[in-house]
Amino acid sequence: MDGNERASFAEFVAARGQALQRTAYLLTSDWALAEDLLQTSLARAYPRWDGIAGDDPEAYVRKILVNTWSSWWRRRWRGEVPTERLPEHAAADAFATSDRRSALSAALDRLPKRQRAIVVLRYHEDMSEAQVAHALGVSVGTVKSQASRALAKLRDDAALVGYGAVTAGGE
Amino acid sequence: MALTTDEQAMRGALQELGGAQPDAPIDRLDGVRRRYRRRRTAQSVGAALGVAALVAGGLSVSTALRTTRHHPSIAATPAQPWQLTWPERNDGTVDKQRVLFWVGQQGFEGLHNVRWLYAATAPDTITKWAILEANYGASPSPVVNALITAVSHDGGDKWTAQTHGAPLVSTEVVGVADQQGHAVLALAAPGVDSVDLIKMRRADGIDEESFPPLVNGAATITSATALKPGSTLVRKPGAPSTSLVLFDDDQQAVGEPMWWNTSPVRPRGDVRLGSSFGGGGGGFSNIVSPQAGTVVLQVRCVGPVPMRLIVTTKTTTQDLDVDRCDGLFHTYLGPQVVSGDHIGVDNKGSHDRYGDLGDNEAVIDVSLRP
């Protein structure tokens, strides 16, 4: 990698690092893990930068990120995952935002990994169905059906009752 | 497409969830470089352990054979003369009966002489692969010697199969891409401890990178540029190391890549008449024979086989089925010609009855044997 490529890589990390870390967080539900995931993905892209910088490097890194996360899912201990709803707090309003985040994060944790990746890429990254299919190596039809199932699961998730329109029935 | 209320709500919820983002670590870039260096070091060490990994593969084969004895349709069979004699690499995560079911669903009928080479989850991925050699087709249709690869991205529920011409028994590495063309799996013969990827993307150079250390004889790599479905990767001709050649776009047709410039050996005083390089169809015409003799075609091909060449002269038309696409030159004898005859060679690509459109990349070298 020559000086220009190193500069290009550094510029990319500076410009897109935060956005990619946000995606990583939505996949992992943990900021430290998200940074770990992002750095691992960038380290994999780094030696190939010459070949990918001219195309769509962010799409490429995002694909590595999702694939790396998928492999982590298989081999890493995932820590404690609450299976019961926490008791309601008396002063719920003061923590409403935090509660909503926790509830959504926990609900995402309960989705199958591919559905979660599709939800994040489709609705957070604003990728088209075709782009999501390309990134995950699945068909567009699979993206459509899995996204629909994921939304249905979130709609029915008990922890998200009252969480805006996600639980409103889809109409 | 308009978003539904659910989708809009999900978008808002995700924005909120990811909104309270901590500041980026100030040494993120340095951290990336450190990880990269560690990864390189780990790969070097891992490559040295490749042979040990192959031994482990052999052990798992014997286990697999014992456990599959009651299922003759998926049991190991003696290798036919045209089949690779590599051991089966099997990690027990692939339902072989299910693979055969899906292969059958996709038109590969009359499957027999099935020899499994790989049935496992690829290292560091969730993708399952199955690689087997088999005959398919039945009389009166031609029986095909094929390398069949199948890949599943959903944990082994559904499989997508591709067919390739059976590689030479001396082949050291076979490489296949998934149906999206980005994931490339290399499967190596016993004794091969590392695999390199050669990407001839430009006329003026070659991109090269190493696969990760082989696990159970296999390794995967992700290509930024999609391969065409059905692409076959083969060892780089004459390479000092075990490498794969990957043709992943048409840019190689611009200029004269090194691959194109390598001339075949011309035994018996063959006189060079011309050569062409390209993918898919094409060919050339109106070569004038300087003397009487036999047209000799030396074809170096990468891609799905068979590839059909039609050689025409003033008085004859001859079809030549190029049945080896392993990246090496193979010789095919064409028609007899006399001095002044016009010779045409038409590359019809690959159009078999299974709808494989081919897109072979080939060097077609035409010479005359006096």
Interface residues (C-beta under 8 A of the other chain):
Chain A: F9 A10 V13 A14 G17 Q18 Q21 R22 T23 Y25 L26 W31 E35 L38 Q39 T40 L42 A43 R44 Y46 P47 R48 D50 G51 I52 D55 Y60 K63 I64 N67 S70 S71 W73 R74 T97 R100 R101 L104 S105 L108 R114 V119 V120 R122 Y123 H124 D126 H134 L136 G137 V138 T142 L151 L154 R155 Y163 G164 A165 V166 A168 G170 E171
Chain B: T4 T5 D6 E7 Q8 A9 M10 R11 G12 A13 L14 Q15 E16 L17 G18 A20 Q21 P22 A24 P25 R28 L29 G31 V32 R33 R35 Y36 R39 R40 D124 T125 I126 T127 H153 D154 D178 Q179 Q180 H182 A183 K199 R201 D207 E209 T222 A224 T225
